[in-house]
Amino acid sequence: MARMGRPGLSAELKRELWTRWKESWSLSDIGRALGKHAGSVFGIVLAKGGIAPPLRKRSRLSLRPEEREEISRGLMAGWSCHQIAAQLGRSPSTISREVSRNGGRRKYRATTADERAWQQGLRPKPCLLSVHPSLQLLIADKLQNEWSPEQIAGRLKTEYHDDRTMRVSHETIYKSLFIQARGVLKKELTRHLRSRRIMRCSKTASTIGRPGRQIIDAISIRECPAEVEDRAVPGHWEGDLLSGGKNTHIATLVERQSRFVMLVRVDGKDSESVVKALVRQVQRLPQGLMASLTWARGMELAYHKHLSVATDVDVYFCDPQSPWQRGSNENTNGLLRQYFPKGSDLSVHSQSDLDAIALRLNTRPRKTLGFQTPGATLAKAVALIT
């Protein structure tokens, strides 16, 4: 019967997925790199509890795929197992058992035999907690009392220093919580963890290779010129991403003095997509109308230098968890929820749709502007300085 449903990831793609995950790439970035939806990546990561499975390797003693091809050719040529073994430098009994367990001389196929050997090589050891029910119950009770896995493991080592069957590492507890396929600790127990995470995130994950994890050469908002802070002249903007359902986003830009709004369609949250879209939008503006851009400290603007080079715009970053430092943008994002409710798919809106919605906001009177419109206020300010 033909296999139904969407094709999964190949072993090579899965290895790349876990490599990027351990390097702290986001689900969105991994999906774009692999050409897969972020939801598919999330499903694979969640099934393993965020814990990368160990890399499988063949034993140096096992038959290699190319050796199985030689066996198949030898059988087709009518060679005996002794002749094939001499050709490969293997024991005749190794060749005989290989042929017998894979259909015999007439049905032996190298590819099928190699796949079968790889699958049969999976010999998972039973989880420690599954073979010691008393330890399992004890750990579940401690978790319900808000003990951390590390506290549980440390206490067990102290109380049962002479009984190794009642000792377990905190990583084993985390794996039993996050990898539900083990069927040991109930998923509901994760509610008692302080972090409330649903998967394991390594504290030692490398940030090398992911430019968005640490923004290189980021200039703090504290280094902005005074004219940016006091809204004395136009041309200084604030920006952020407005998020919707299905991992979709829109870039929002607000001019600080006039509260003039621009909405930018982006293809993804990764820095390359966001910066490319921003460059395209800024280049549509009159020369000099955007002198600076203050952005939330988000990894989507890791390539801020590319933006500055392409548009001659100075980019500044807010402090972490400080949305009030770009208050105009935060307020505008709240107004935009009238048009883009939380959880709605933002990818259905074209750039023309976004321009039309921005026009509505820019022609709406604002109390902070003395009930003037952002569009008229910006036009007036630009006319005074040109």
Buried (B, 14 or more C-beta within 10 A) or exposed (E): EEEEEEEEBEEEBBBBBBBBBBBBBBBBBBBBBBEBBBEBBBEBBBEBBBBBEEEEEEEEEEBEBEBBBBBBEBBEEEBBBEBBBEBBEBEBEBBBEBBEEBEEBEEBBBEBBBEBBBEEEEEEEEBBBEEBEEBBEBBBEBBEEEBBBEBBBEEBBEEBEEEEEBBBBBEBBBBBBBBBEBEBBEEEBBEBBEEEBEBBEEEEEEEEEBBBBEBEEBBEBEEBBEBBEEBEBBBBBBBBBBBBEEBBBBBBBBBBBBBBBBBBBBBBBBBBBBBBBBBBBBEEBEEEBBBBBBBBBBBBBBBBEBBBEBBEBBBBBBEEEEEEBBEBBBBBBEBBEEBBEEEBEBBEBEEEEBEEBBEEBBEBEBEEBEEBBBBBBBBEBBEEEE
